């Protein structure tokens, strides 16, 4: 099937906001319907249970559900969020310890960054789970009515293999398009590179791109017997694009104006950020009308860092009595601790319900919180920890949309000045 495209009135350099995303998605689905000769589609959305991957998929499913029949497939840990989003749910990998393994992969106890050994361990652990995932998904489509389309989060490439095996159209959901390999521009996972300004930087980025691809090829060679059994025969297609992503349509859930210029894959379509937070039970944050509140969040991962962050925030709160600080652990329970008169630790704070009430945010550079802040025009300080967060920090800084905290939270005097400047500009 040829790649779906947006109308010509939309270009890849036009800025998109979250309000554009539903219409852009529906336009692409309309084009697919025309090729299939159908008035509506049956669509399965697949995502892991982590908020940074699940919530964008829920946003897409809710938009698609206005005209199509949708279902969201994930593990047991995601079922509550899916149902709270008023969407049909199907649980996969119900038996065993799938969610525990996934949590160990996502929270390995320390920063992974570009450490080859840590990346290798994560990949090996994922392979063990992928075998069960593929078998369960294959059985599901052998015994149940098949959808017209699967839209799968980019971390689930085996969904595409199963889709192709069952002759189901397959699209990739991509909340962080910066991670896609291209033939030019700064590669991801290299510390947050920006566009080259001279020949030396261009040569350095060329080497980084080669390094990234060489590492992936080495891992592929080492794991080839396992990958072959899973149906993975190649990392790259003949045109150089990554086989892990759909050759027909990659839904880039981002603002193209924020991204650095690159030669994107032909299948990639920017449709705008997909922002949604299901109404899960959580304690209500307390706001003082006399003191601006500042949110600090590292998302749902990075458990190994959060106690240290709270300790640093305690020192900051001590010299900033004029502000309230709210730290979110990203856990779905009802915990709330008041650590100082102006420092609160909450288990979970809903971006959708409460973010607009904050005067500023200190965050890790995850795609979700990044675009929620941009949507509400809330000033942000970005302290990237791992994964693609450094690449998001580089893009925010280059666009003048946030301040990159390269020295973390330890220099409280400097941090106080940065927050003062942010709040005064706001």
N, C-alpha and C positions, 0 to 999 in steps of 0.2 A: 504494500500500500504506500503511495507517495506521502511524503511528510505533510501534515496539516499545516496551514498557514493562517495567520491573522489577516484581516483586511489591510489593504495598502495604506489606509489612513494611519495605521500604527507602524512605527519603525522601531528598530532595536536601539535607537539613541533617545527615544522619547521617554520622559519620566513617567512611571506608573505608580499609582498609590494603591492601597488595599481595596479602595472602592472600585477600581477598574477590574479587579481579578475575576469576579463572578461572570461579568459579561464577556471578558476575553476567553475564559474557559468555555462558556456556552457557545461562543462563536466557533471555536475549534471542534467542539462536539457536533455542532450543526454541519460542519464540513465533513466529518466522519459519517454522519447519518446519510448524507447525500451519496457517499460512495457505497453504502450498504443498502440504500433504498428503504430506510426505516424512518418511522415517525418519532421514535424514541429508542433509547438504548438501555440495556441491562449492563451496569458497570459495577465491577468489584474494585474496591480500593484496598490496598495492602500497605501496612505499616508496622514497624516494631512498636512496643508499648511506651517508648520514651516520648515525653512531651514535645521535644524539639522536632521529632519526626511525625508523631501521631497527630498533633494539633493542626499542622498545615494540611494534612490529608483529610482531617475532619472538616476543615474549612472548605476544601475542594468538594468533598462529598455533599456537604450541605448546599453548596451552590448548584451542583449537578442535580440534586434531588428535587429541585423546583420543576424540572422537566423530564427527568429520567428515573429509572428504577435503580437504586443504588444499594450496596451492601459494603460494610467495612469488615475486613478480615484481619485479625491480630491475635495475640496470645491472651491468656486469662487476665493478665495484669491490666489490659487495656479495655476490658469489657465494660466496666463502670463508666469510663469516660465516653465511650461510643454511645452507650444508651442515654447518658445525660445529654448528649448532643442530638437526641431524638433521631438516631439513625439505626437501621437494622444492623445487627452484629453477628458475626460468625467467629467462634473461637477455634483456633488452630493450635496444635501441640498442647492439648489439655492435660495429657498425662505426662509425668516426668517432671524434671526440674528446668524446663526451658527458660522461664523468667529469671530464675536464679543464675543460670549460665549467662544470659544476656546482661544481667546487672554486673556480673564479674567482668565481662568484656568491656562494658561501658565505663566501669569504675575500677580500674586495675590497681588502685592504691597509690598512684603517683602519675605525674605528667608523662604522656607518651611522646608527644611532639613528633620529631622526625627520628627518634631513636629506633634503628633498624631491629634490634632485638625485641624491644617492647612491641613494635608493630607486628613482628613475626609471631609473637605469643598470641596477640589478639587474633591474628588471621587463623592460626591453627585452632584456637578455641571456637572461632566462628564456623570453621569447616565442619567440626563435629556436629554442630547444631544444624547447619545447612542440609545435611543428609536427611535428618528427620523432617525438616521443613519441606524439602522437595517431595519426599514420599507422601507426606500428609496432604500437600496441595494437589499433587497428582491424583491421589485417591479421591479427593473431594471432587475434582472435575471429571473423573471417570464415573462417579456415582450420582452427581447432582447436575442440574441444568447449567449449561455453560453460559457465561456472560458474553456480550458482544465486545467488551473492552475490559482490560485490566489496567488500572493505574497504580503503580507500585512505587513506594519510596525508594530512593536511589541506593539505600543500603540493602535492598533485597533483589539483587540481580538474578537469582534463581527463579524468581517469579516470571521473568521474561523467558527463560528456558522452558518452563512449564507451559507458558502461554503459547509459545511457538509450537511446542509438541502437540497441543490441543487445537491449534489453528485459531487462537484467540488474539485479537489485536492487543497490543501492549504499548503503554506509554510509561515514561519515567517521571516521577515527581521529584523535583530538585530544588530544595530551599536554599542551597548554597552553590550557585553556579560557578563560583570561583574555584571549586575543586576539580572542575572538568579540565582535562588536559587539552591544550591547544598547541599549535605550531609556533605561536609567538606569544609575547607578553609575559608577565611575571607568573611563574607556577605557584601553586598552593603548597602548603605544608613546608615552607622554607623560611619561616620566621616573619612573614608579613611583608613581602617584597612589593615595591611600587614600580610603575613604568620606568624603564631605563631612560636616563637623561644623556648618556654619552655611550661611546663605543665600548668602553670597559664594562659598564653596567650591562649593556646588551650582551656582551660575550659571557659575562658571569651568569646571566639569566639563561642563556643557551645551555651552559653547563648544568645549571640546576634542573632544567627541563630534562636533560639527558640523564641526570642522576635519578630523578623520580621514575622515569620510564625504565631505567636499568634495574632499579630496585624491584619494581613490579614484575619485570621479566624474570629476575632471579627467584623471587618467591613462587612465581608460576611454575618455573622449571622444577623447583624443589617439591612442590605439591602436585605435580602434574598427574600422577596416578589417581590421587583423590579427586582432583578437579575433573578429570576425564570421566570418572564414575558418576559425577554429578551432572555431566553433560556439557561441561565447559571445555571447549576445544581450542579456544584462542582468546587472547587478551584484547587484540585489536582486529578491526576489520581491514579489508583491503584498502579502504580510503584513509586509514589511520585513526578512525574514531574508535572510542572505547566500547567493546562489546558488552560491557556491564550495563550500558544505557540503551534505551530504545532507539532503533534506527529510524523510527517513524516520527516520534514526537517526544521531546524532552521539555517538560513544563518547568521553565525557570521561574521560580516563585520569588522574584526579586525585581528591583527597579533597575532597568538597564542604564539609567543615568548615573547610578552609583558605581557600576562596574567599570573596570579599566578596559580600554579598547583592546580587542583580541579577535582572532578569526574563529568565531564560534562554529561548532558543528552545524551542518545544514539542518538537522532535525530540531535544533534548539529553538524554543519559542518563549520569549519573555511574556508573562501574563500578569506580573505584579505580585506583591507579597500576599500570602495566604494566612490571614491572622484570625485566630479563633481560640478561645479558652473555654472549655466546657464548665458548666456551673457545678463543680465538685464542692463538697462541704469543706469549709476551712474557717478558721477564726477570722473575725472582722478586724482589720487593722484599726488602731485608735489614732485619730488625728486631733491635734491641738490647734485651734484656730489662731493662736498667738505665735506658733512656731512653724516655719516651713518644714515639711517632711521630706527626707531623702531616702530613696529605696536603694538597697544594696542586694544584688542577686548574682549568683553563679549558676542559675538554672537548676536542672534536676540531676546533673552529673557532678563530678569533681568533689565527691564526699571527703576525700583526703585533705582538702584545702579549707574546708568551711570553718573549723574550729579556730584555725590560725587567723582567718579573716575577722571573726568575731572578736578575737583578742585585740587585733589592730584597730577595729572600730571602737572598742572601749576606750582606747587612748585618744582617738579622734573625738569621740563624744565628750570626753572630759574637758577638752579645750574649746569645744563648740557648743556651749549651753544654749545658744540661740536657735539651734536646729534640733529636730527629732530625726533619729536614724532607725530605719526598719530594715532588718536583715531577713531575707527569705531563704529557708533551707531547701525549698523545692520538693518537700515531701507532702503527700496527701494525708495528713492527719490533723488533729485539733490542738497541737501544741502551741503555746505562747509563753515566752519568758520575758519579763522586764528586767534587764540586766543593769541598767542605770535609769535615772529619771528620764533620760532622753535617748535610751537605746533599748529597742525591742527586738527579740528574736522570734519570728513566726515560722511555723512549719511550711506554710504556703500562702502566697499572696497572688490573687488572680490579676494578671495584667489587664484583662478585658474589663473587669469590674472596678479596679482600684488605681490603675497606673496614672490616669489623668489627674489624680489628686496630689501627685508628688511634684515637688518643685524641681527636683533633679534626680538622676539615677546614676549609680555606679554599677556597671555590669561587665560581664565577661566577654562580650562580643558574639554571643549566640545569635543566629539569624532571627529568632522570634523576638527577643527583647530588643534587638537592634531596630527592627521595623516597627514594633509597638512604640518605641520612643520617637522615631521619625514621624509616625502617624500623628502623635499628640504634640509634636514639636517640643519635646522635653529635653533640656540640655543633659548631656551624658558624659561621664568619664568612663573610658573603656580600659579594663584590665584583663587582657586575654590570658588564658591559662593553657589551652591545648587545642588540638584538632585544627579546624579552620578559623578559629577565633582571631588569630594574628592577622589573617588575610582580611577579615572583616574590619579589624581595627585600622589597618592600612587604608582601606577604602573610605572609612568614616573620616579619618584624619585628612586624607587628601581632598575630600569634598568639603571640609570645614564643618562637619556635622557632629563631631565629638572630639574630645581630648584623649589621646592615648597615654595611659599611665604606665610608662616604661619602668618606673621604680616602685610600682605597687603602692601599698598603703602604709608603709613604714614611716615615711617622712610626713608626719602629721601636720607640721607647719605649712609645708608646701601644698599639701592636699587641701588644707583649709583655704589657702589663697586661691587655688584652682576652683574650688566650689564657690567661693565668693564671686569670682569673675563670671562663672557660669550663671549664677543666680542674678547678678546685676545685668548681664546681657539679656536674660530672659524677661 
